[in-house]
Amino acid sequence: MRIVVAGGGGVGELVSRRLVREGNEVTIIEPNPDRCAHLNDALDARVVEGDAASFRTLRAAGLAAADMFIAITNDDRANLLACLAAQSEFGVPVKVARVRSHEVEDWREACRRTGLKIDLLIHPESELSRRILPVLGYPGITDILDFAEGKIRLFGMFLERGHWLAGKTLVELARMGPPKHSLVVMILRGSQVIIPRGQDALQVHDHVYALTRTDEFPEMLKFLGLEQAPKVERVFILGGKQLGILVAEELERQGVRVKLFETDAARCEKVAALLKDTMVVHGDGTDAATLIEEGIEGVDAYLALTNEDEQNLIAAMLARRLGARKLVALINRLNYLPLAHRLGIHSTVSLRLATVDRILQFARRGDVQSVTTFGDEAAEAIELMAPAGWRHAGRRLRDVEFPREVVAGALLKKNGEVVVPRGNDVIEEGDRILFFTSEKALPKLEEMMAASAGRRGLGGLWRR
């Protein structure tokens, strides 16, 4: 598949690396010459130096022959103009654009009225807001993600020193009577990804991911000894940018009392005009005296959502020391993620990874239902449909030789039944399987799922 990516920044590089790895022919448009040199060295992709909103540059990138155009520069206007050119001048069949403006819904409507067909218009802040909100009432849980039409729930947790799970193997854990449809599917241990088997033991500081049927989630929490807040009543938010505003708006709708801290006085006035019930504090939300004065002790959640990773890390650590029950930090530098977890920050979110996941989920449409990235891109959850003619259809799972670092975590049958599969379960054509895999094992899984249908890799599963 021929794909042109406009924007060679952090997101553009992450997306392009994944697309190249999956056998696609990728061309990247980037205006910065130093960045172009880096991309040429780092990726097996063609790099064109120039402005994505220039017809000359788009022609040089071969846009007329592209199957897909992905516009993810840092300029919303350039992304929209480039998509307009891709449609009117070059006839590109599939177009994706990122828009960071808070007026994204107005732009969606404007595109519809004018006939500009952008197949996927991504607003990263909205994606992240949907990831942050579910975890606020669970101090011991890092993230909560739903799959299989909401019937399967995946959640992460850290094993602190003294946790009863530390030292237990999966076999021992299974003997202790967890909910029937539950499974530990992935362990992040520093930079290492472990797709565990029965004799693998959990260790202190592990970031453990387990899944369960959504209807068994409360039972799973009770089994693990995880606490659920009766009700989230108070939340502090650091940063009055778009993400903080979106989260505050949703919390207001839920009846939560919110305080939002912003150091810029003019920005405070704008935020206060947008939010109805949130108390906007003109002050330093990283200052201990300010936080104590505003009543941080016992606050249900403290969300550090500024544009500065270092500030978010420091602020969350301070909030923990001052008695905040749940900590969430916005971290975009992926190499900071293990550090954040070591520092005791419960949950981290990334605008970059949220954008990459959404693009890949869309780009792999067809037999691919969803994509979620974990850690610093070292692991992935991918929801696949067993294709017609799949050579393993009808066989028991124990008789199918999946790659070593792959586990089938959940199975959504064609009749709507959801199970966490065991060795005797059978996958039929049309069933949806939620796999967990390390990055290095993903190509083997892709080949295994597609080869029998005469296709190679997930490129053959994409919508044409």
TORKOL-4160 file (C-alpha; in steps of 0.2 Angstrom, whole numbers, padded with zeros to 4 digits, m for minus):
464
<pt num="1" X="0000" Y="0000" Z="0000"/>
<pt num="2" X="0007" Y="0017" Z="m0004"/>
<pt num="3" X="0005" Y="0030" Z="0010"/>
<pt num="4" X="0010" Y="0048" Z="0011"/>
<pt num="5" X="0012" Y="0055" Z="0028"/>
<pt num="6" X="0013" Y="0074" Z="0030"/>
<pt num="7" X="0023" Y="0079" Z="0045"/>
<pt num="8" X="0039" Y="0071" Z="0051"/>
<pt num="9" X="0038" Y="0075" Z="0069"/>
<pt num="10" X="0036" Y="0063" Z="0084"/>
<pt num="11" X="0019" Y="0057" Z="0079"/>
<pt num="12" X="0024" Y="0056" Z="0060"/>
<pt num="13" X="0039" Y="0046" Z="0064"/>
<pt num="14" X="0030" Y="0034" Z="0075"/>
<pt num="15" X="0016" Y="0031" Z="0063"/>
<pt num="16" X="0028" Y="0029" Z="0048"/>
<pt num="17" X="0039" Y="0017" Z="0057"/>
<pt num="18" X="0024" Y="0006" Z="0061"/>
<pt num="19" X="0018" Y="0007" Z="0043"/>
<pt num="20" X="0035" Y="0003" Z="0035"/>
<pt num="21" X="0037" Y="m0012" Z="0047"/>
<pt num="22" X="0020" Y="m0019" Z="0040"/>
<pt num="23" X="0026" Y="m0019" Z="0022"/>
<pt num="24" X="0019" Y="m0002" Z="0016"/>
<pt num="25" X="0028" Y="0010" Z="0004"/>
<pt num="26" X="0029" Y="0026" Z="0014"/>
<pt num="27" X="0034" Y="0044" Z="0009"/>
<pt num="28" X="0036" Y="0057" Z="0022"/>
<pt num="29" X="0034" Y="0076" Z="0019"/>
<pt num="30" X="0044" Y="0087" Z="0031"/>
<pt num="31" X="0049" Y="0105" Z="0030"/>
<pt num="32" X="0064" Y="0105" Z="0042"/>
<pt num="33" X="0080" Y="0099" Z="0034"/>
<pt num="34" X="0088" Y="0093" Z="0050"/>
<pt num="35" X="0072" Y="0083" Z="0054"/>
<pt num="36" X="0073" Y="0076" Z="0036"/>
<pt num="37" X="0091" Y="0070" Z="0038"/>
<pt num="38" X="0085" Y="0061" Z="0054"/>
<pt num="39" X="0071" Y="0052" Z="0046"/>
<pt num="40" X="0082" Y="0047" Z="0032"/>
<pt num="41" X="0093" Y="0039" Z="0044"/>
<pt num="42" X="0080" Y="0031" Z="0055"/>
<pt num="43" X="0067" Y="0024" Z="0043"/>
<pt num="44" X="0066" Y="0014" Z="0027"/>
<pt num="45" X="0055" Y="0027" Z="0020"/>
<pt num="46" X="0056" Y="0041" Z="0006"/>
<pt num="47" X="0058" Y="0058" Z="0013"/>
<pt num="48" X="0053" Y="0074" Z="0004"/>
<pt num="49" X="0058" Y="0091" Z="0011"/>
<pt num="50" X="0044" Y="0104" Z="0008"/>
<pt num="51" X="0028" Y="0112" Z="0014"/>
<pt num="52" X="0013" Y="0099" Z="0015"/>
<pt num="53" X="0001" Y="0113" Z="0009"/>
<pt num="54" X="0011" Y="0116" Z="m0007"/>
<pt num="55" X="0005" Y="0107" Z="m0023"/>
<pt num="56" X="0023" Y="0106" Z="m0029"/>
<pt num="57" X="0028" Y="0097" Z="m0014"/>
<pt num="58" X="0013" Y="0085" Z="m0015"/>
<pt num="59" X="0017" Y="0081" Z="m0033"/>
<pt num="60" X="0035" Y="0078" Z="m0028"/>
<pt num="61" X="0029" Y="0066" Z="m0015"/>
<pt num="62" X="0019" Y="0056" Z="m0028"/>
<pt num="63" X="0002" Y="0059" Z="m0020"/>
<pt num="64" X="m0007" Y="0055" Z="m0036"/>
<pt num="65" X="m0002" Y="0037" Z="m0034"/>
<pt num="66" X="m0006" Y="0036" Z="m0015"/>
<pt num="67" X="m0019" Y="0024" Z="m0008"/>
<pt num="68" X="m0019" Y="0035" Z="0008"/>
<pt num="69" X="m0014" Y="0052" Z="0014"/>
<pt num="70" X="m0011" Y="0056" Z="0033"/>
<pt num="71" X="m0009" Y="0074" Z="0037"/>
<pt num="72" X="m0002" Y="0076" Z="0055"/>
<pt num="73" X="0009" Y="0091" Z="0054"/>
<pt num="74" X="0008" Y="0103" Z="0069"/>
<pt num="75" X="m0002" Y="0116" Z="0059"/>
<pt num="76" X="m0021" Y="0112" Z="0058"/>
<pt num="77" X="m0023" Y="0124" Z="0043"/>
<pt num="78" X="m0009" Y="0115" Z="0033"/>
<pt num="79" X="m0017" Y="0098" Z="0037"/>
<pt num="80" X="m0034" Y="0103" Z="0031"/>
<pt num="81" X="m0027" Y="0112" Z="0015"/>
<pt num="82" X="m0017" Y="0097" Z="0011"/>
<pt num="83" X="m0032" Y="0086" Z="0012"/>
<pt num="84" X="m0042" Y="0098" Z="0001"/>
<pt num="85" X="m0028" Y="0096" Z="m0012"/>
<pt num="86" X="m0027" Y="0077" Z="m0010"/>
<pt num="87" X="m0045" Y="0076" Z="m0014"/>
<pt num="88" X="m0047" Y="0089" Z="m0028"/>
<pt num="89" X="m0031" Y="0088" Z="m0037"/>
<pt num="90" X="m0024" Y="0071" Z="m0033"/>
<pt num="91" X="m0040" Y="0060" Z="m0030"/>
<pt num="92" X="m0033" Y="0051" Z="m0015"/>
<pt num="93" X="m0046" Y="0038" Z="m0010"/>
<pt num="94" X="m0043" Y="0039" Z="0009"/>
<pt num="95" X="m0038" Y="0054" Z="0019"/>
<pt num="96" X="m0034" Y="0056" Z="0038"/>
<pt num="97" X="m0030" Y="0072" Z="0047"/>
<pt num="98" X="m0026" Y="0078" Z="0064"/>
<pt num="99" X="m0034" Y="0094" Z="0071"/>
<pt num="100" X="m0029" Y="0101" Z="0088"/>
<pt num="101" X="m0041" Y="0115" Z="0088"/>
<pt num="102" X="m0055" Y="0116" Z="0101"/>
<pt num="103" X="m0067" Y="0120" Z="0086"/>
<pt num="104" X="m0064" Y="0102" Z="0079"/>
<pt num="105" X="m0083" Y="0099" Z="0078"/>
<pt num="106" X="m0086" Y="0115" Z="0068"/>
<pt num="107" X="m0072" Y="0109" Z="0056"/>
<pt num="108" X="m0080" Y="0092" Z="0055"/>
<pt num="109" X="m0097" Y="0101" Z="0050"/>
<pt num="110" X="m0088" Y="0113" Z="0038"/>
<pt num="111" X="m0080" Y="0098" Z="0029"/>
<pt num="112" X="m0096" Y="0089" Z="0028"/>
<pt num="113" X="m0105" Y="0105" Z="0020"/>
<pt num="114" X="m0091" Y="0109" Z="0008"/>
<pt num="115" X="m0089" Y="0091" Z="0002"/>
<pt num="116" X="m0072" Y="0088" Z="0009"/>
<pt num="117" X="m0071" Y="0070" Z="0013"/>
<pt num="118" X="m0059" Y="0067" Z="0027"/>
<pt num="119" X="m0061" Y="0049" Z="0032"/>
<pt num="120" X="m0054" Y="0051" Z="0049"/>
<pt num="121" X="m0052" Y="0068" Z="0058"/>
<pt num="122" X="m0042" Y="0065" Z="0074"/>
<pt num="123" X="m0043" Y="0076" Z="0089"/>
<pt num="124" X="m0030" Y="0069" Z="0101"/>
<pt num="125" X="m0036" Y="0079" Z="0117"/>
<pt num="126" X="m0054" Y="0071" Z="0115"/>
<pt num="127" X="m0046" Y="0053" Z="0113"/>
<pt num="128" X="m0036" Y="0056" Z="0129"/>
<pt num="129" X="m0050" Y="0063" Z="0139"/>
<pt num="130" X="m0059" Y="0047" Z="0136"/>
<pt num="131" X="m0044" Y="0037" Z="0143"/>
<pt num="132" X="m0042" Y="0048" Z="0158"/>
<pt num="133" X="m0060" Y="0048" Z="0165"/>
<pt num="134" X="m0063" Y="0029" Z="0168"/>
<pt num="135" X="m0048" Y="0027" Z="0180"/>
<pt num="136" X="m0051" Y="0042" Z="0192"/>
<pt num="137" X="m0061" Y="0031" Z="0204"/>
<pt num="138" X="m0048" Y="0017" Z="0205"/>
<pt num="139" X="m0032" Y="0023" Z="0214"/>
<pt num="140" X="m0023" Y="0006" Z="0211"/>
<pt num="141" X="m0027" Y="0005" Z="0193"/>
<pt num="142" X="m0016" Y="0013" Z="0179"/>
<pt num="143" X="m0028" Y="0012" Z="0164"/>
<pt num="144" X="m0044" Y="0004" Z="0159"/>
<pt num="145" X="m0048" Y="0000" Z="0141"/>
<pt num="146" X="m0063" Y="m0009" Z="0134"/>
<pt num="147" X="m0063" Y="m0021" Z="0119"/>
<pt num="148" X="m0076" Y="m0032" Z="0110"/>
<pt num="149" X="m0090" Y="m0019" Z="0110"/>
<pt num="150" X="m0087" Y="m0015" Z="0128"/>
<pt num="151" X="m0089" Y="m0034" Z="0134"/>
<pt num="152" X="m0070" Y="m0036" Z="0139"/>
<pt num="153" X="m0061" Y="m0025" Z="0151"/>
<pt num="154" X="m0042" Y="m0023" Z="0152"/>
<pt num="155" X="m0034" Y="m0015" Z="0166"/>
<pt num="156" X="m0016" Y="m0011" Z="0172"/>
<pt num="157" X="m0009" Y="m0011" Z="0190"/>
<pt num="158" X="0008" Y="m0009" Z="0198"/>
<pt num="159" X="0014" Y="m0022" Z="0210"/>
<pt num="160" X="0020" Y="m0011" Z="0225"/>
<pt num="161" X="0032" Y="m0019" Z="0238"/>
<pt num="162" X="0022" Y="m0030" Z="0249"/>
<pt num="163" X="0008" Y="m0034" Z="0237"/>
<pt num="164" X="0001" Y="m0051" Z="0239"/>
<pt num="165" X="0003" Y="m0055" Z="0220"/>
<pt num="166" X="0022" Y="m0052" Z="0221"/>
<pt num="167" X="0031" Y="m0069" Z="0219"/>
<pt num="168" X="0016" Y="m0079" Z="0213"/>
<pt num="169" X="0016" Y="m0088" Z="0197"/>
<pt num="170" X="0001" Y="m0088" Z="0185"/>
<pt num="171" X="m0002" Y="m0106" Z="0189"/>
<pt num="172" X="m0003" Y="m0102" Z="0208"/>
<pt num="173" X="m0014" Y="m0087" Z="0204"/>
<pt num="174" X="m0026" Y="m0098" Z="0194"/>
<pt num="175" X="m0027" Y="m0110" Z="0209"/>
<pt num="176" X="m0033" Y="m0096" Z="0221"/>
<pt num="177" X="m0050" Y="m0094" Z="0212"/>
<pt num="178" X="m0050" Y="m0079" Z="0201"/>
<pt num="179" X="m0066" Y="m0075" Z="0191"/>
<pt num="180" X="m0068" Y="m0088" Z="0177"/>
<pt num="181" X="m0066" Y="m0076" Z="0163"/>
<pt num="182" X="m0050" Y="m0067" Z="0168"/>
<pt num="183" X="m0032" Y="m0068" Z="0163"/>
<pt num="184" X="m0015" Y="m0060" Z="0166"/>
<pt num="185" X="m0010" Y="m0056" Z="0148"/>
<pt num="186" X="0005" Y="m0044" Z="0149"/>
<pt num="187" X="0019" Y="m0039" Z="0161"/>
<pt num="188" X="0029" Y="m0023" Z="0158"/>
<pt num="189" X="0045" Y="m0025" Z="0168"/>
<pt num="190" X="0056" Y="m0010" Z="0165"/>
<pt num="191" X="0059" Y="m0010" Z="0146"/>
<pt num="192" X="0055" Y="m0028" Z="0145"/>
<pt num="193" X="0039" Y="m0035" Z="0138"/>
<pt num="194" X="0033" Y="m0052" Z="0145"/>
<pt num="195" X="0018" Y="m0061" Z="0138"/>
<pt num="196" X="0017" Y="m0073" Z="0153"/>
<pt num="197" X="0015" Y="m0092" Z="0153"/>
<pt num="198" X="0010" Y="m0102" Z="0168"/>
<pt num="199" X="0027" Y="m0103" Z="0177"/>
<pt num="200" X="0031" Y="m0085" Z="0175"/>
<pt num="201" X="0031" Y="m0076" Z="0192"/>
<pt num="202" X="0025" Y="m0058" Z="0196"/>
<pt num="203" X="0038" Y="m0047" Z="0203"/>
<pt num="204" X="0038" Y="m0031" Z="0214"/>
<pt num="205" X="0037" Y="m0015" Z="0202"/>
<pt num="206" X="0029" Y="m0025" Z="0188"/>
<pt num="207" X="0016" Y="m0016" Z="0178"/>
<pt num="208" X="0004" Y="m0030" Z="0176"/>
<pt num="209" X="m0011" Y="m0030" Z="0164"/>
<pt num="210" X="m0026" Y="m0042" Z="0167"/>
<pt num="211" X="m0042" Y="m0043" Z="0158"/>
<pt num="212" X="m0059" Y="m0049" Z="0163"/>
<pt num="213" X="m0077" Y="m0049" Z="0156"/>
<pt num="214" X="m0084" Y="m0032" Z="0160"/>
<pt num="215" X="m0098" Y="m0040" Z="0170"/>
<pt num="216" X="m0085" Y="m0049" Z="0181"/>
<pt num="217" X="m0074" Y="m0033" Z="0183"/>
<pt num="218" X="m0081" Y="m0029" Z="0201"/>
<pt num="219" X="m0077" Y="m0047" Z="0206"/>
<pt num="220" X="m0060" Y="m0046" Z="0199"/>
<pt num="221" X="m0056" Y="m0030" Z="0209"/>
<pt num="222" X="m0062" Y="m0039" Z="0225"/>
<pt num="223" X="m0051" Y="m0054" Z="0221"/>
<pt num="224" X="m0035" Y="m0043" Z="0218"/>
<pt num="225" X="m0039" Y="m0032" Z="0233"/>
<pt num="226" X="m0041" Y="m0016" Z="0223"/>
<pt num="227" X="m0050" Y="m0002" Z="0230"/>
<pt num="228" X="m0064" Y="0007" Z="0221"/>
<pt num="229" X="m0069" Y="0025" Z="0227"/>
<pt num="230" X="m0088" Y="0025" Z="0231"/>
<pt num="231" X="m0089" Y="0042" Z="0222"/>
<pt num="232" X="m0076" Y="0054" Z="0214"/>
<pt num="233" X="m0080" Y="0070" Z="0223"/>
<pt num="234" X="m0065" Y="0081" Z="0221"/>
<pt num="235" X="m0052" Y="0083" Z="0207"/>
<pt num="236" X="m0037" Y="0095" Z="0205"/>
<pt num="237" X="m0031" Y="0099" Z="0187"/>
<pt num="238" X="m0015" Y="0107" Z="0183"/>
<pt num="239" X="m0015" Y="0116" Z="0167"/>
<pt num="240" X="m0028" Y="0126" Z="0158"/>
<pt num="241" X="m0025" Y="0120" Z="0141"/>
<pt num="242" X="m0037" Y="0111" Z="0130"/>
<pt num="243" X="m0035" Y="0094" Z="0138"/>
<pt num="244" X="m0038" Y="0101" Z="0155"/>
<pt num="245" X="m0053" Y="0110" Z="0150"/>
<pt num="246" X="m0061" Y="0095" Z="0141"/>
<pt num="247" X="m0058" Y="0084" Z="0157"/>
<pt num="248" X="m0065" Y="0097" Z="0168"/>
<pt num="249" X="m0081" Y="0099" Z="0157"/>
<pt num="250" X="m0085" Y="0081" Z="0158"/>
<pt num="251" X="m0081" Y="0080" Z="0177"/>
<pt num="252" X="m0093" Y="0095" Z="0179"/>
<pt num="253" X="m0107" Y="0085" Z="0170"/>
<pt num="254" X="m0104" Y="0071" Z="0182"/>
<pt num="255" X="m0106" Y="0082" Z="0197"/>
<pt num="256" X="m0088" Y="0082" Z="0202"/>
<pt num="257" X="m0080" Y="0097" Z="0211"/>
<pt num="258" X="m0065" Y="0103" Z="0201"/>
<pt num="259" X="m0051" Y="0115" Z="0204"/>
<pt num="260" X="m0040" Y="0120" Z="0189"/>
<pt num="261" X="m0024" Y="0128" Z="0192"/>
<pt num="262" X="m0016" Y="0140" Z="0179"/>
<pt num="263" X="m0002" Y="0152" Z="0181"/>
<pt num="264" X="m0006" Y="0163" Z="0166"/>
<pt num="265" X="m0019" Y="0176" Z="0172"/>
<pt num="266" X="m0026" Y="0179" Z="0154"/>
<pt num="267" X="m0028" Y="0161" Z="0152"/>
<pt num="268" X="m0037" Y="0159" Z="0168"/>
<pt num="269" X="m0050" Y="0172" Z="0162"/>
<pt num="270" X="m0053" Y="0162" Z="0146"/>
<pt num="271" X="m0054" Y="0145" Z="0155"/>
<pt num="272" X="m0066" Y="0153" Z="0168"/>
<pt num="273" X="m0077" Y="0159" Z="0154"/>
<pt num="274" X="m0078" Y="0142" Z="0147"/>
<pt num="275" X="m0081" Y="0131" Z="0162"/>
<pt num="276" X="m0097" Y="0133" Z="0172"/>
<pt num="277" X="m0094" Y="0126" Z="0189"/>
<pt num="278" X="m0075" Y="0123" Z="0190"/>
<pt num="279" X="m0065" Y="0134" Z="0202"/>
<pt num="280" X="m0051" Y="0141" Z="0192"/>
<pt num="281" X="m0036" Y="0146" Z="0203"/>
<pt num="282" X="m0023" Y="0158" Z="0197"/>
<pt num="283" X="m0009" Y="0150" Z="0205"/>
<pt num="284" X="0005" Y="0138" Z="0204"/>
<pt num="285" X="m0002" Y="0120" Z="0206"/>
<pt num="286" X="0016" Y="0114" Z="0209"/>
<pt num="287" X="0018" Y="0124" Z="0224"/>
<pt num="288" X="0015" Y="0115" Z="0241"/>
<pt num="289" X="0009" Y="0129" Z="0250"/>
<pt num="290" X="m0004" Y="0133" Z="0237"/>
<pt num="291" X="m0010" Y="0115" Z="0236"/>
<pt num="292" X="m0012" Y="0114" Z="0255"/>
<pt num="293" X="m0021" Y="0130" Z="0256"/>
<pt num="294" X="m0033" Y="0124" Z="0242"/>
<pt num="295" X="m0036" Y="0107" Z="0251"/>
<pt num="296" X="m0026" Y="0094" Z="0242"/>
<pt num="297" X="m0026" Y="0082" Z="0256"/>
<pt num="298" X="m0038" Y="0067" Z="0252"/>
<pt num="299" X="m0042" Y="0074" Z="0235"/>
<pt num="300" X="m0048" Y="0060" Z="0224"/>
<pt num="301" X="m0037" Y="0064" Z="0209"/>
<pt num="302" X="m0023" Y="0075" Z="0204"/>
<pt num="303" X="m0021" Y="0077" Z="0185"/>
<pt num="304" X="m0005" Y="0085" Z="0179"/>
<pt num="305" X="m0010" Y="0090" Z="0161"/>
<pt num="306" X="0002" Y="0104" Z="0156"/>
<pt num="307" X="0013" Y="0103" Z="0140"/>
<pt num="308" X="0029" Y="0101" Z="0150"/>
<pt num="309" X="0033" Y="0083" Z="0154"/>
<pt num="310" X="0045" Y="0087" Z="0168"/>
<pt num="311" X="0033" Y="0099" Z="0176"/>
<pt num="312" X="0020" Y="0085" Z="0176"/>
<pt num="313" X="0031" Y="0073" Z="0184"/>
<pt num="314" X="0037" Y="0084" Z="0198"/>
<pt num="315" X="0019" Y="0090" Z="0201"/>
<pt num="316" X="0012" Y="0073" Z="0202"/>
<pt num="317" X="0026" Y="0067" Z="0214"/>
<pt num="318" X="0022" Y="0082" Z="0225"/>
<pt num="319" X="0003" Y="0079" Z="0225"/>
<pt num="320" X="0006" Y="0061" Z="0230"/>
<pt num="321" X="0017" Y="0067" Z="0245"/>
<pt num="322" X="0003" Y="0079" Z="0250"/>
<pt num="323" X="m0011" Y="0066" Z="0250"/>
<pt num="324" X="m0019" Y="0065" Z="0233"/>
<pt num="325" X="m0027" Y="0048" Z="0231"/>
<pt num="326" X="m0025" Y="0046" Z="0212"/>
<pt num="327" X="m0011" Y="0053" Z="0201"/>
<pt num="328" X="m0012" Y="0055" Z="0182"/>
<pt num="329" X="0002" Y="0064" Z="0172"/>
<pt num="330" X="0002" Y="0069" Z="0153"/>
<pt num="331" X="0019" Y="0062" Z="0146"/>
<pt num="332" X="0024" Y="0063" Z="0128"/>
<pt num="333" X="0042" Y="0058" Z="0129"/>
<pt num="334" X="0040" Y="0039" Z="0128"/>
<pt num="335" X="0057" Y="0036" Z="0137"/>
<pt num="336" X="0050" Y="0045" Z="0152"/>
<pt num="337" X="0036" Y="0032" Z="0154"/>
<pt num="338" X="0046" Y="0019" Z="0165"/>
<pt num="339" X="0053" Y="0033" Z="0175"/>
<pt num="340" X="0035" Y="0040" Z="0179"/>
<pt num="341" X="0029" Y="0023" Z="0185"/>
<pt num="342" X="0045" Y="0021" Z="0196"/>
<pt num="343" X="0041" Y="0037" Z="0204"/>
<pt num="344" X="0024" Y="0031" Z="0209"/>
<pt num="345" X="0013" Y="0040" Z="0197"/>
<pt num="346" X="m0002" Y="0029" Z="0195"/>
<pt num="347" X="m0007" Y="0033" Z="0177"/>
<pt num="348" X="0001" Y="0041" Z="0162"/>
<pt num="349" X="m0006" Y="0047" Z="0146"/>
<pt num="350" X="0002" Y="0052" Z="0129"/>
<pt num="351" X="m0006" Y="0063" Z="0115"/>
<pt num="352" X="0007" Y="0055" Z="0103"/>
<pt num="353" X="0002" Y="0037" Z="0107"/>
<pt num="354" X="m0016" Y="0041" Z="0107"/>
<pt num="355" X="m0015" Y="0048" Z="0090"/>
<pt num="356" X="m0004" Y="0034" Z="0083"/>
<pt num="357" X="m0016" Y="0021" Z="0090"/>
<pt num="358" X="m0031" Y="0030" Z="0082"/>
<pt num="359" X="m0022" Y="0031" Z="0065"/>
<pt num="360" X="m0017" Y="0013" Z="0065"/>
<pt num="361" X="m0034" Y="0007" Z="0071"/>
<pt num="362" X="m0042" Y="0016" Z="0056"/>
<pt num="363" X="m0028" Y="0012" Z="0043"/>
<pt num="364" X="m0029" Y="m0007" Z="0047"/>
<pt num="365" X="m0048" Y="m0007" Z="0045"/>
<pt num="366" X="m0056" Y="m0023" Z="0039"/>
<pt num="367" X="m0051" Y="m0038" Z="0049"/>
<pt num="368" X="m0043" Y="m0027" Z="0062"/>
<pt num="369" X="m0055" Y="m0020" Z="0075"/>
<pt num="370" X="m0044" Y="m0010" Z="0086"/>
<pt num="371" X="m0026" Y="m0006" Z="0091"/>
<pt num="372" X="m0018" Y="0000" Z="0107"/>
<pt num="373" X="0000" Y="0003" Z="0111"/>
<pt num="374" X="0008" Y="0000" Z="0128"/>
<pt num="375" X="0024" Y="0006" Z="0136"/>
<pt num="376" X="0036" Y="0014" Z="0124"/>
<pt num="377" X="0028" Y="0005" Z="0109"/>
<pt num="378" X="0035" Y="m0011" Z="0115"/>
<pt num="379" X="0019" Y="m0020" Z="0116"/>
<pt num="380" X="0002" Y="m0020" Z="0107"/>
<pt num="381" X="m0016" Y="m0026" Z="0110"/>
<pt num="382" X="m0024" Y="m0029" Z="0093"/>
<pt num="383" X="m0042" Y="m0035" Z="0090"/>
<pt num="384" X="m0042" Y="m0046" Z="0074"/>
<pt num="385" X="m0056" Y="m0055" Z="0065"/>
<pt num="386" X="m0052" Y="m0073" Z="0060"/>
<pt num="387" X="m0053" Y="m0071" Z="0041"/>
<pt num="388" X="m0062" Y="m0082" Z="0029"/>
<pt num="389" X="m0052" Y="m0097" Z="0024"/>
<pt num="390" X="m0041" Y="m0096" Z="0040"/>
<pt num="391" X="m0032" Y="m0113" Z="0041"/>
<pt num="392" X="m0033" Y="m0114" Z="0060"/>
<pt num="393" X="m0052" Y="m0111" Z="0060"/>
<pt num="394" X="m0060" Y="m0125" Z="0070"/>
<pt num="395" X="m0045" Y="m0131" Z="0079"/>
<pt num="396" X="m0043" Y="m0130" Z="0098"/>
<pt num="397" X="m0031" Y="m0116" Z="0104"/>
<pt num="398" X="m0019" Y="m0129" Z="0112"/>
<pt num="399" X="m0016" Y="m0136" Z="0095"/>
<pt num="400" X="m0013" Y="m0119" Z="0086"/>
<pt num="401" X="0006" Y="m0114" Z="0088"/>
<pt num="402" X="0005" Y="m0095" Z="0091"/>
<pt num="403" X="0022" Y="m0086" Z="0092"/>
<pt num="404" X="0030" Y="m0087" Z="0109"/>
<pt num="405" X="0026" Y="m0069" Z="0114"/>
<pt num="406" X="0008" Y="m0069" Z="0108"/>
<pt num="407" X="m0007" Y="m0073" Z="0119"/>
<pt num="408" X="m0026" Y="m0074" Z="0114"/>
<pt num="409" X="m0033" Y="m0064" Z="0128"/>
<pt num="410" X="m0052" Y="m0064" Z="0124"/>
<pt num="411" X="m0063" Y="m0071" Z="0111"/>
<pt num="412" X="m0079" Y="m0063" Z="0104"/>
<pt num="413" X="m0089" Y="m0077" Z="0095"/>
<pt num="414" X="m0101" Y="m0073" Z="0081"/>
<pt num="415" X="m0116" Y="m0077" Z="0092"/>
<pt num="416" X="m0111" Y="m0063" Z="0103"/>
<pt num="417" X="m0104" Y="m0074" Z="0117"/>
<pt num="418" X="m0088" Y="m0067" Z="0125"/>
<pt num="419" X="m0075" Y="m0079" Z="0133"/>
<pt num="420" X="m0057" Y="m0078" Z="0140"/>
<pt num="421" X="m0051" Y="m0093" Z="0130"/>
<pt num="422" X="m0043" Y="m0109" Z="0137"/>
<pt num="423" X="m0034" Y="m0123" Z="0128"/>
<pt num="424" X="m0050" Y="m0132" Z="0123"/>
<pt num="425" X="m0059" Y="m0117" Z="0115"/>
<pt num="426" X="m0060" Y="m0116" Z="0096"/>
<pt num="427" X="m0059" Y="m0101" Z="0085"/>
<pt num="428" X="m0070" Y="m0100" Z="0070"/>
<pt num="429" X="m0070" Y="m0089" Z="0054"/>
<pt num="430" X="m0078" Y="m0072" Z="0059"/>
<pt num="431" X="m0074" Y="m0073" Z="0077"/>
<pt num="432" X="m0065" Y="m0058" Z="0084"/>
<pt num="433" X="m0049" Y="m0062" Z="0094"/>
<pt num="434" X="m0040" Y="m0049" Z="0106"/>
<pt num="435" X="m0022" Y="m0053" Z="0105"/>
<pt num="436" X="m0008" Y="m0046" Z="0116"/>
<pt num="437" X="0009" Y="m0046" Z="0108"/>
<pt num="438" X="0027" Y="m0039" Z="0109"/>
<pt num="439" X="0032" Y="m0028" Z="0095"/>
<pt num="440" X="0045" Y="m0040" Z="0089"/>
<pt num="441" X="0032" Y="m0054" Z="0088"/>
<pt num="442" X="0018" Y="m0044" Z="0079"/>
<pt num="443" X="0025" Y="m0048" Z="0061"/>
<pt num="444" X="0024" Y="m0067" Z="0065"/>
<pt num="445" X="0006" Y="m0065" Z="0071"/>
<pt num="446" X="0001" Y="m0054" Z="0056"/>
<pt num="447" X="0008" Y="m0067" Z="0044"/>
<pt num="448" X="m0001" Y="m0081" Z="0054"/>
<pt num="449" X="m0018" Y="m0073" Z="0053"/>
<pt num="450" X="m0017" Y="m0067" Z="0035"/>
<pt num="451" X="m0006" Y="m0081" Z="0026"/>
<pt num="452" X="m0020" Y="m0093" Z="0023"/>
<pt num="453" X="m0031" Y="m0080" Z="0014"/>
<pt num="454" X="m0017" Y="m0077" Z="0002"/>
<pt num="455" X="m0011" Y="m0061" Z="0010"/>
<pt num="456" X="0005" Y="m0055" Z="0018"/>
<pt num="457" X="0004" Y="m0045" Z="0034"/>
<pt num="458" X="m0009" Y="m0033" Z="0039"/>
<pt num="459" X="m0007" Y="m0023" Z="0024"/>
<pt num="460" X="m0018" Y="m0036" Z="0015"/>
<pt num="461" X="m0031" Y="m0034" Z="0029"/>
<pt num="462" X="m0033" Y="m0015" Z="0026"/>
<pt num="463" X="m0048" Y="m0007" Z="0018"/>
<pt num="464" X="m0045" Y="m0004" Z="m0001"/>
